[in-house]
């Protein structure tokens, strides 16, 4: 039997985190020797050819050309035995399975606009409170310093694919074994690179990065710089023009060429896998086993808004992001203690009441919907809770939420208001019996003491598993949450 | 042909006559055409005249077409060489080039963190390294793979540093080849200190075998203060050290023209030591001038500065892309001056080597490459405990505590696949 060797994308520079696969030099079924060139990649620093570390048959190209993948991602599988060539199944197209999570574009987390920063951190085994550092020898007071963080380099500028000259192609046949021909090989490769670079557009690195981020080919932008370089302004005006064109044209709708039936080429098929699959399974399991009952309550959250405003400027909360979600989270914890049955699990023959609050926060992450939870949220002060919420959001947005953070949740909050939605009927996270939907807060006419005045109004929605939580209990719980939103001072009780 | 600018410390130990040195300034007898100063400062006293070695001058005994040239001072060093030695020069240069190719591939395959290619500079390294005696001592930069070969190292040992498994890789005392120094120009100070030590050993015990030191550095390092201090001390103390500068024309992306307005060799006169500019791609000339310089140093005449004019054909390191800062035409020009090609032409023309020899060299190179690959892959990865263990000679409680903390810290990461994450409610 032929075993597969996987070649993982190496760091060919010093501290590079990713590279783009520019051109595959081999195809499925090719027989390669050690040091034969497999692929050309482009890093933030240079175009580089990668020689094969293995001899054998190319069994799988795991990343498609043009894709940027992280260092460490397997990019090619090479069978150890040449004889396996005939038998080796040859998928028609490269299967970028392993690269899938990295390939997704960062999307903003629900409730937070800006794009995640590029700082990557190694995930810790568990939350800081449970970190084994406590046992780390005599120096108990040593704080847990975060892992050395690596700043992702600016993506390399887009470069036209190199068209190999015939000399380069010929020389590539004789990989650098013989010193004399090696020089020639290098020379030919250099010639072809120079051809590509001669056509290269001048632009400063920040402009190149911006162009890459916007998906703009710099060679299409007319340059006005002093030395003929493309300036940031050129780029932005090109982008404006392009946006205008896009708005006019629209690219989503395909021309009417098909029948609308299953074989219509205008139908796009997206494979269900990973987080999408897990979400679907969890939702079906919850929606069709737990009888949901949903209730709503309008709340005057003006005092919450004032409270948040005061916290923001207070010295104690300096540098900490504070939002109405913080008050809601505190309210939910407070109300759950007064109505413990909402913080429970239904097992069929038992109702398990939890005397702790692992507060789940639904989050749209780069990898899909996730519900990480804040462990023992009942023990956290307002400030600690704010920090925990921020940390949870940052981790989720970076797509780095570890599985442990998603296990053992007891009650969930979903902040649909961040998207401007008033309310909805959320589906309960499996294993829990209650979920609170936090609607948008906006000024509305409100009747106070017989007069209509503008107030900050929100709608709280809640879904409850009727097997555990009856109508009166769910109502009391929601009313308690609403009471805090109306008057956060009640938390001082 | 001769382009040596030598101090009047006179003849070398081997009796070869030194070329007349242009006396400072006013008797600039026959200045090279390229060095005529455009200025018309006149001949008044106190006006410095430009009477140095021109940018196109260098000692050359074997040109790029494989033809030999005679030099009054230096030809005698190679005329007596056995054909075996000449073949050995070729073998060594081809070996280090093949080794370089393999190391570059290993880096591209993720087995080395970094590699520093030597292609193009083989003659400067094999020529100078071969000129050294066993008792002489070499202080390399991080690119002296060819010198390492001449000093008898297992080239696979060089890769330990670049794989990050050790800060050294070999015992310098076994081969008199110092550890690679990554701090630019720092080794020149170490070299002079070592050379001053040799002088003192000789005074303490006159029966000590005379020895000299070779300080390797590049054109980029020549701009560092360390080189200046080294040369001042070497000259002041007549230290037996040869400053061997491989001017490969590029300090990463800075061209030599930015580094210095005149050929570096001319700086030697300022320190009061002989300077020789040599064709660094001519292994015979490099061997000859280095022998001369080492004889000069060993016999108590003080330091010598050699500027070997050569070219870095490849990238500065594997993290560099030279196509971004230099023109292809320049690379092509230097490839016509390839150090291996010209020696091969010469050996074949003189019937000193046949196809079988070159075939054997190639096969031996492949065998070495396979050995290097095997050895490197077997190195595994770095053991952090090794770093803690070598802070002090003996165990130390603070280091033990820090190691324990670090191990716990490392163990606290969950670099695990988060693929099985569950979906949630909304």
Interface residues (C-beta under 8 A of the other chain):
Chain A: X7 X8 X9 X10 X11 X12 X13 X14 X34 X35 X45 X46 X47 X48 X49 X50 X51 X52 X53 X101 X122 X123 X124 X125 X126 X131 X132 X133 X135 X136 X137 X138 X139 X142 X144 X145 X147 X176 X177 X178 X179 X180 X182 X183 X186 X187 X190 X191 X193 X194 X197 X274 X275 X276 X277 X278 X279 X280 X281 X282 X283 X286 X360 X362 X367 X368 X369 X370 X371 X400 X401 X402 X403 X404 X406 X407 X409 X412 X414 X416 X426 X427 X428 X429 X430 X432 X435
Chain B: X94 X97 X98 X101 X102 X105 X107 X108 X109 X110 X111 X113 X114 X119 X313 X314 X315 X318 X319 X320 X321 X323 X324 X327 X328 X331 X332 X335 X338 X340 X341 X362 X365 X366 X373 X401 X404 X405 X408 X409 X411 X412 X413 X414 X415 X416 X418 X419 X420 X421 X422 X423 X424 X425 X426
